[in-house]
Amino acid sequence: MLWVKGHKKIITPLSIHITSFAIGAVLCFGFLFMFNARSSGQIYIGWYIIIIMEALAVFLSSSQWPSVSFQHTNLSERCGLLTLIILGEGIIVLTKSLNYVVKGENFSPGIIAQVITAVLIIYFIYMLYFDSRTKHPPSPTRHHFWALAHFPFHTALVLLMEGTSRFITWRNAMEIVNHIYTAYDSIWDSTNSTTSLANQFEDLSTYVLHDAQADPVKYNVTGYLDTLRNSGDASSDVAIDSAFEILLTLVNATLKFFKIEAAKKTERDPAVGEAKDPYTDLGNALIVYDLVFLYFFLAAGLTLVLLAVLNILNHKGRWVKGDWIGVAVRVLVGTGIALVSLVKTDISSEEIFLYSPWMLPTVMLGLGIVVLVDGVAGWVLPATAAADARTAKEERV
């Protein structure tokens, strides 16, 4: 304030900015002392509300006072740079996911295809954002709304990048889990001798737990192997239950290796003398990816819809058919991708889709359709610049 005391036009809007930030800082500091196991969720919501109110204060004051307007500032460049940073972070997170692939020695054709699909998702978003972007929107009002639309756009983009990397890890884990199930069925069908079954399951357990770098105490199958070996009858409930417990332990160890697990606070620690239930581990892990499935497709669809909104706000010149087609396809495909999340309403359909390799390709194909339509529309139909030039030429004649 001391620095701009001689500029009366800027004192009022700058005071609004400072006041809103000061109030937000005090409230956030107060929330710090209210954290506990029950209220943390509500406090996070409070933080989000404060951030939104601060952004609205800046947005509204910048709309009213030209002295603090976004026009002729580097905001457009900064928004573009932040988008690049998020896409770059997506590549970094993707690389970290590949570390687990390398450690698990599971570079199968399916995993390579998933990685290529993830890279194409990032590249298609880069094309759709920057190919339709001008340096400055045509009016101050539209510039303000264009900047404001980047808040939900960047949020959706971060969730999309995170979901993309998680599904690569998930797909890799599912391939290994499928191998474990196949080996389990093969062993079970190979002999009726409980001793032979126990020996083969022991070999399988040693191999899987070694590759998964599993904790030998937490994922100890010795007790199950002894029970199976001493049961005497491979068709008895005791033998079947012991073999299935071994299977669940190996699956849980594999998921743990790929960091597919529930948050610590959602896990129930076993009581003294109580063994940790493998079903609980597996259930907690799958609940996490149930949420990932939901936000991944919602974020992907919202990203495309917001790209259409940004295109409208950032458009210069008169609209032609190619422009309208590009916006319409973004909205339609984005809505369709978001609606894929409704598969979650049917548990059996969600499980089939979740365990299939089609999560990432579904989004990639949707983005590819939009990029293809943009390219064809720009080639077949007149672009805005060409249409404006032709109109100007006709007017001169």
VEXDREN-2710 file (C-alpha; in Angstrom, 1 decimal):
% VEXDREN-2710
k/r/px/py/pz
1/MET/0.0/0.0/0.0
2/LEU/2.9/2.4/0.8
3/TRP/4.3/1.7/-2.7
4/VAL/1.1/2.7/-4.5
5/LYS/-0.1/5.5/-2.1
6/GLY/0.3/8.0/-4.9
7/HIS/-2.0/6.1/-7.2
8/LYS/-5.6/6.7/-5.9
9/LYS/-7.3/4.5/-8.5
10/ILE/-5.5/1.4/-7.3
11/ILE/-5.9/1.8/-3.5
12/THR/-9.5/0.5/-3.3
13/PRO/-9.1/-2.7/-5.3
14/LEU/-5.8/-3.4/-3.8
15/SER/-7.3/-3.0/-0.3
16/ILE/-10.0/-5.5/-1.2
17/HIS/-7.3/-8.0/-2.3
18/ILE/-5.2/-7.5/0.8
19/THR/-8.3/-7.8/3.1
20/SER/-9.6/-10.9/1.5
21/PHE/-6.1/-12.6/1.7
22/ALA/-5.6/-11.5/5.3
23/ILE/-9.1/-12.9/6.4
24/GLY/-8.4/-16.1/4.5
25/ALA/-4.9/-16.5/6.1
26/VAL/-6.4/-16.0/9.6
27/LEU/-9.2/-18.5/9.0
28/CYS/-6.8/-21.1/7.6
29/PHE/-4.5/-20.6/10.6
30/GLY/-7.4/-21.1/12.9
31/PHE/-8.4/-24.3/11.1
32/LEU/-4.9/-25.7/11.8
33/PHE/-5.9/-26.2/15.5
34/MET/-9.1/-27.9/14.7
35/PHE/-7.7/-31.0/13.0
36/ASN/-8.7/-34.4/14.4
37/ALA/-9.8/-37.7/13.0
38/ARG/-13.4/-36.8/12.7
39/SER/-13.3/-33.2/11.5
40/SER/-10.5/-33.2/9.0
41/GLY/-12.8/-33.7/6.0
42/GLN/-14.9/-30.6/7.0
43/ILE/-11.8/-28.5/7.5
44/TYR/-10.6/-29.4/4.0
45/ILE/-14.0/-28.3/2.6
46/GLY/-13.5/-25.0/4.6
47/TRP/-10.1/-24.5/3.0
48/TYR/-11.6/-24.9/-0.5
49/ILE/-14.4/-22.5/0.3
50/ILE/-11.8/-19.9/1.5
51/ILE/-9.7/-20.4/-1.7
52/ILE/-12.8/-19.9/-3.9
53/MET/-13.8/-16.7/-2.0
54/GLU/-10.3/-15.3/-2.4
55/ALA/-10.4/-16.0/-6.1
56/LEU/-13.9/-14.4/-6.5
57/ALA/-12.7/-11.3/-4.6
58/VAL/-9.8/-10.8/-7.0
59/PHE/-12.0/-11.7/-10.0
60/LEU/-14.8/-9.3/-9.1
61/SER/-12.5/-6.4/-8.2
62/SER/-10.5/-6.9/-11.3
63/SER/-13.7/-6.7/-13.3
64/GLN/-14.7/-3.4/-11.8
65/TRP/-11.4/-1.5/-11.7
66/PRO/-9.3/-1.4/-14.9
67/SER/-6.2/-0.6/-12.9
68/VAL/-6.0/-4.2/-11.7
69/SER/-7.5/-5.8/-14.8
70/PHE/-6.0/-9.0/-16.2
71/GLN/-5.9/-7.4/-19.6
72/HIS/-2.4/-6.8/-21.0
73/THR/-0.8/-8.8/-18.2
74/ASN/1.2/-12.1/-18.4
75/LEU/-1.7/-14.0/-17.0
76/SER/-2.4/-15.8/-20.3
77/GLU/1.2/-16.9/-20.5
78/ARG/1.2/-18.1/-16.9
79/CYS/-2.0/-20.1/-17.4
80/GLY/-0.4/-21.8/-20.4
81/LEU/2.8/-22.5/-18.4
82/LEU/0.8/-23.9/-15.5
83/THR/-0.9/-26.2/-18.0
84/LEU/2.5/-27.3/-19.3
85/ILE/3.7/-28.0/-15.8
86/ILE/0.7/-30.2/-15.0
87/LEU/1.2/-32.1/-18.2
88/GLY/4.9/-32.4/-17.4
89/GLU/4.1/-33.7/-13.9
90/GLY/1.8/-36.2/-15.5
91/ILE/4.8/-37.5/-17.5
92/ILE/6.9/-37.7/-14.3
93/VAL/4.2/-39.6/-12.4
94/LEU/3.9/-41.9/-15.4
95/THR/7.6/-42.5/-15.2
96/LYS/7.4/-43.4/-11.5
97/SER/4.6/-45.9/-12.4
98/LEU/7.0/-47.5/-14.9
99/ASN/9.5/-48.1/-12.1
100/TYR/7.1/-50.7/-10.6
101/VAL/6.8/-52.3/-14.1
102/VAL/10.6/-52.6/-14.3
103/LYS/10.9/-53.9/-10.8
104/GLY/8.2/-56.5/-11.4
105/GLU/9.8/-57.5/-14.7
106/ASN/6.4/-57.4/-16.4
107/PHE/7.1/-55.5/-19.6
108/SER/4.3/-57.4/-21.6
109/PRO/2.8/-56.1/-24.9
110/GLY/-0.3/-55.1/-22.9
111/ILE/1.7/-52.9/-20.5
112/ILE/3.6/-51.3/-23.4
113/ALA/0.3/-50.5/-25.1
114/GLN/-1.0/-48.9/-21.9
115/VAL/2.1/-46.7/-21.7
116/ILE/1.7/-45.6/-25.3
117/THR/-2.0/-44.9/-24.6
118/ALA/-1.1/-42.7/-21.6
119/VAL/1.4/-40.7/-23.6
120/LEU/-1.2/-40.1/-26.3
121/ILE/-3.7/-38.9/-23.7
122/ILE/-1.2/-36.3/-22.5
123/TYR/-0.2/-35.3/-26.1
124/PHE/-3.8/-35.0/-27.3
125/ILE/-4.7/-32.7/-24.4
126/TYR/-1.6/-30.6/-25.2
127/MET/-2.8/-30.3/-28.8
128/LEU/-6.4/-29.4/-28.0
129/TYR/-5.3/-26.7/-25.5
130/PHE/-2.5/-25.0/-27.3
131/ASP/-3.7/-25.3/-30.9
132/SER/-6.9/-23.3/-30.2
133/ARG/-5.3/-20.8/-27.9
134/THR/-4.6/-17.1/-28.8
135/LYS/-2.3/-14.9/-26.8
136/HIS/-5.1/-12.7/-25.4
137/PRO/-8.9/-13.2/-25.4
138/PRO/-10.7/-10.5/-27.4
139/SER/-12.3/-8.6/-24.5
140/PRO/-11.5/-7.9/-20.8
141/THR/-14.7/-9.6/-19.6
142/ARG/-14.0/-12.8/-21.6
143/HIS/-10.4/-12.6/-20.4
144/HIS/-11.5/-12.7/-16.8
145/PHE/-13.8/-15.6/-17.3
146/TRP/-11.1/-17.4/-19.4
147/ALA/-8.7/-17.1/-16.4
148/LEU/-11.4/-18.2/-13.9
149/ALA/-12.2/-21.3/-16.0
150/HIS/-8.6/-22.5/-15.5
151/PHE/-9.3/-23.3/-11.8
152/PRO/-11.7/-26.2/-12.6
153/PHE/-9.7/-27.1/-15.7
154/HIS/-6.4/-27.5/-13.9
155/THR/-8.1/-29.4/-11.1
156/ALA/-9.7/-31.8/-13.6
157/LEU/-6.4/-32.1/-15.5
158/VAL/-4.5/-33.0/-12.3
159/LEU/-7.0/-35.7/-11.4
160/LEU/-6.8/-37.0/-15.0
161/MET/-3.0/-37.2/-14.9
162/GLU/-3.1/-39.0/-11.5
163/GLY/-5.7/-41.5/-12.7
164/THR/-3.8/-42.2/-15.8
165/SER/-0.6/-43.2/-13.9
166/ARG/-2.6/-45.2/-11.3
167/PHE/-4.3/-47.3/-14.0
168/ILE/-1.0/-48.2/-15.6
169/THR/0.1/-49.5/-12.2
170/TRP/-3.3/-51.2/-11.8
171/ARG/-3.1/-52.9/-15.1
172/ASN/0.4/-54.2/-14.4
173/ALA/-0.8/-55.6/-11.0
174/MET/-3.8/-57.2/-12.6
175/GLU/-1.7/-59.0/-15.2
176/ILE/0.4/-60.5/-12.4
177/VAL/-2.7/-61.4/-10.3
178/ASN/-4.1/-63.2/-13.4
179/HIS/-0.9/-65.2/-13.6
180/ILE/-1.2/-66.1/-9.9
181/TYR/-4.8/-67.2/-10.4
182/THR/-3.8/-69.3/-13.5
183/ALA/-1.0/-71.0/-11.6
184/TYR/-3.4/-71.6/-8.6
185/ASP/-5.9/-73.3/-10.9
186/SER/-3.2/-75.3/-12.6
187/ILE/-1.7/-76.5/-9.3
188/TRP/-5.1/-77.4/-7.9
189/ASP/-6.0/-79.5/-11.0
190/SER/-2.6/-81.2/-11.2
191/THR/-2.9/-83.6/-8.2
192/ASN/-5.1/-84.8/-5.3
193/SER/-2.2/-85.2/-2.9
194/THR/-2.2/-82.6/-0.1
195/THR/1.6/-83.0/0.3
196/SER/2.1/-82.3/-3.5
197/LEU/-0.3/-79.4/-3.4
198/ALA/1.5/-77.9/-0.4
199/ASN/4.9/-78.3/-2.1
200/GLN/3.7/-76.6/-5.3
201/PHE/2.0/-73.8/-3.5
202/GLU/5.2/-73.3/-1.5
203/ASP/7.2/-72.9/-4.7
204/LEU/4.6/-70.5/-6.1
205/SER/4.6/-68.5/-2.8
206/THR/8.4/-68.3/-2.7
207/TYR/8.5/-67.0/-6.3
208/VAL/5.7/-64.4/-5.9
209/LEU/6.7/-63.1/-2.5
210/HIS/10.3/-62.7/-3.6
211/ASP/9.3/-60.7/-6.7
212/ALA/6.9/-58.6/-4.7
213/GLN/9.6/-57.9/-2.1
214/ALA/7.0/-58.8/0.5
215/ASP/7.4/-58.6/4.3
216/PRO/8.1/-62.3/5.3
217/VAL/6.3/-61.7/8.6
218/LYS/3.1/-60.0/7.4
219/TYR/2.8/-62.3/4.3
220/ASN/3.7/-65.5/6.0
221/VAL/2.0/-68.6/4.4
222/THR/3.8/-71.2/6.4
223/GLY/0.8/-71.8/8.7
224/TYR/-1.6/-72.3/5.7
225/LEU/0.9/-74.6/4.0
226/ASP/1.2/-76.8/7.2
227/THR/-2.6/-76.9/7.5
228/LEU/-3.0/-77.9/3.9
229/ARG/-0.2/-80.5/4.1
230/ASN/-1.7/-82.1/7.3
231/SER/-5.3/-82.0/6.1
232/GLY/-4.9/-85.4/4.4
233/ASP/-7.8/-84.8/1.9
234/ALA/-7.5/-82.3/-0.9
235/SER/-11.3/-82.1/-1.2
236/SER/-11.9/-81.2/2.4
237/ASP/-13.0/-77.7/3.5
238/VAL/-9.8/-77.3/5.5
239/ALA/-7.6/-77.9/2.5
240/ILE/-9.7/-75.7/0.2
241/ASP/-9.8/-72.9/2.7
242/SER/-6.0/-73.1/3.4
243/ALA/-5.2/-73.0/-0.4
244/PHE/-7.5/-70.0/-0.9
245/GLU/-5.9/-68.2/2.0
246/ILE/-2.5/-68.7/0.3
247/LEU/-4.0/-67.3/-2.9
248/LEU/-5.3/-64.2/-1.1
249/THR/-2.0/-63.6/0.7
250/LEU/-0.1/-63.7/-2.6
251/VAL/-2.6/-61.3/-4.3
252/ASN/-2.4/-58.9/-1.3
253/ALA/1.4/-59.0/-1.4
254/THR/1.3/-58.2/-5.2
255/LEU/-1.1/-55.3/-4.6
256/LYS/1.1/-54.0/-1.8
257/PHE/4.2/-54.0/-4.1
258/PHE/2.3/-51.8/-6.6
259/LYS/1.2/-49.4/-3.8
260/ILE/-2.4/-50.5/-4.3
261/GLU/-3.7/-50.2/-0.8
262/ALA/-6.1/-48.2/1.4
263/ALA/-5.1/-45.2/3.4
264/LYS/-3.7/-46.1/6.8
265/LYS/-6.6/-44.5/8.7
266/THR/-9.2/-46.7/6.9
267/GLU/-7.4/-49.9/7.9
268/ARG/-8.4/-51.8/11.0
269/ASP/-5.4/-53.1/13.0
270/PRO/-6.0/-56.6/14.3
271/ALA/-6.4/-57.2/18.0
272/VAL/-3.7/-58.9/20.0
273/GLY/-3.3/-62.5/19.0
274/GLU/-5.6/-62.0/15.9
275/ALA/-4.2/-62.7/12.4
276/LYS/-4.7/-60.0/9.8
277/ASP/-7.5/-60.9/7.6
278/PRO/-6.5/-61.1/3.9
279/TYR/-10.0/-60.4/2.8
280/THR/-9.9/-57.0/4.6
281/ASP/-6.6/-56.1/2.9
282/LEU/-8.0/-57.0/-0.5
283/GLY/-11.3/-55.2/0.1
284/ASN/-9.7/-52.0/1.3
285/ALA/-7.4/-51.9/-1.8
286/LEU/-10.2/-52.5/-4.2
287/ILE/-12.3/-49.7/-2.6
288/VAL/-9.5/-47.2/-3.4
289/TYR/-9.6/-48.1/-7.1
290/ASP/-13.4/-47.9/-7.1
291/LEU/-12.9/-44.2/-6.3
292/VAL/-10.1/-43.9/-8.9
293/PHE/-12.4/-45.3/-11.5
294/LEU/-15.1/-42.7/-10.7
295/TYR/-12.9/-39.6/-10.6
296/PHE/-10.8/-40.6/-13.6
297/PHE/-13.7/-40.7/-16.1
298/LEU/-15.4/-37.6/-14.5
299/ALA/-12.1/-35.7/-14.7
300/ALA/-11.5/-36.8/-18.3
301/GLY/-15.0/-35.7/-19.4
302/LEU/-14.8/-32.4/-17.5
303/THR/-11.4/-31.7/-19.1
304/LEU/-12.8/-31.9/-22.6
305/VAL/-15.9/-29.9/-21.7
306/LEU/-13.8/-27.1/-20.2
307/LEU/-11.5/-27.2/-23.2
308/ALA/-14.7/-26.3/-25.2
309/VAL/-15.4/-23.5/-22.8
310/LEU/-11.9/-22.1/-23.0
311/ASN/-12.1/-22.3/-26.8
312/ILE/-15.3/-20.2/-26.8
313/LEU/-13.9/-17.6/-24.4
314/ASN/-10.6/-17.4/-26.2
315/HIS/-11.9/-17.3/-29.8
316/LYS/-11.2/-14.3/-32.0
317/GLY/-12.9/-13.3/-35.2
318/ARG/-16.2/-14.6/-36.5
319/TRP/-17.4/-18.1/-36.0
320/VAL/-17.5/-20.5/-38.9
321/LYS/-18.8/-24.1/-39.2
322/GLY/-15.4/-25.6/-38.3
323/ASP/-15.3/-23.7/-35.0
324/TRP/-18.8/-24.8/-34.0
325/ILE/-18.1/-28.4/-34.9
326/GLY/-14.9/-28.4/-32.8
327/VAL/-16.7/-27.0/-29.8
328/ALA/-19.7/-29.4/-30.2
329/VAL/-17.5/-32.5/-30.5
330/ARG/-15.6/-31.5/-27.4
331/VAL/-18.8/-31.2/-25.4
332/LEU/-20.4/-34.3/-26.8
333/VAL/-17.3/-36.6/-26.4
334/GLY/-16.5/-35.1/-23.0
335/THR/-20.1/-35.7/-21.8
336/GLY/-19.9/-39.3/-23.1
337/ILE/-16.6/-40.0/-21.3
338/ALA/-18.0/-38.6/-18.1
339/LEU/-21.1/-40.8/-18.4
340/VAL/-18.8/-43.9/-18.5
341/SER/-18.5/-43.4/-14.7
342/LEU/-22.2/-44.4/-14.5
343/VAL/-21.0/-48.0/-15.0
344/LYS/-20.2/-47.8/-11.3
345/THR/-23.9/-48.1/-10.6
346/ASP/-23.8/-51.7/-11.7
347/ILE/-21.3/-53.6/-9.6
348/SER/-20.9/-56.6/-12.0
349/SER/-20.4/-54.3/-15.1
350/GLU/-17.9/-52.1/-13.2
351/GLU/-15.9/-55.1/-12.1
352/ILE/-15.7/-56.4/-15.7
353/PHE/-14.6/-53.0/-17.0
354/LEU/-12.2/-52.3/-14.2
355/TYR/-10.4/-55.6/-14.7
356/SER/-10.2/-55.1/-18.4
357/PRO/-7.4/-53.2/-20.2
358/TRP/-9.9/-50.6/-21.6
359/MET/-9.9/-47.8/-19.1
360/LEU/-7.1/-45.7/-20.7
361/PRO/-7.9/-46.6/-24.3
362/THR/-11.5/-45.4/-23.8
363/VAL/-10.3/-41.9/-22.9
364/MET/-7.5/-41.9/-25.5
365/LEU/-10.0/-42.9/-28.3
366/GLY/-12.3/-40.1/-27.2
367/LEU/-9.6/-37.5/-27.3
368/GLY/-8.3/-38.9/-30.6
369/ILE/-11.8/-38.5/-32.1
370/VAL/-11.8/-34.8/-31.1
371/VAL/-8.3/-34.2/-32.5
372/LEU/-9.3/-36.0/-35.7
373/VAL/-12.5/-34.0/-36.1
374/ASP/-10.5/-30.8/-35.5
375/GLY/-8.0/-31.7/-38.1
376/VAL/-10.6/-32.7/-40.7
377/ALA/-12.8/-29.7/-40.0
378/GLY/-9.8/-27.4/-40.4
379/TRP/-8.9/-29.0/-43.7
380/VAL/-12.4/-29.3/-45.3
381/LEU/-14.1/-26.3/-43.8
382/PRO/-12.8/-22.7/-43.9
383/ALA/-10.8/-21.7/-40.9
384/THR/-11.7/-18.4/-39.1
385/ALA/-8.6/-16.5/-40.4
386/ALA/-9.3/-17.6/-44.0
387/ALA/-13.0/-16.7/-43.7
388/ASP/-12.2/-13.3/-42.3
389/ALA/-9.6/-12.7/-45.1
390/ARG/-12.1/-13.7/-47.8
391/THR/-14.8/-11.5/-46.3
392/ALA/-12.4/-8.5/-46.2
393/LYS/-11.4/-9.1/-49.8
394/GLU/-15.1/-9.2/-50.9
395/GLU/-15.8/-6.0/-49.0
396/ARG/-12.9/-4.2/-50.8
397/VAL/-14.2/-5.4/-54.2
END
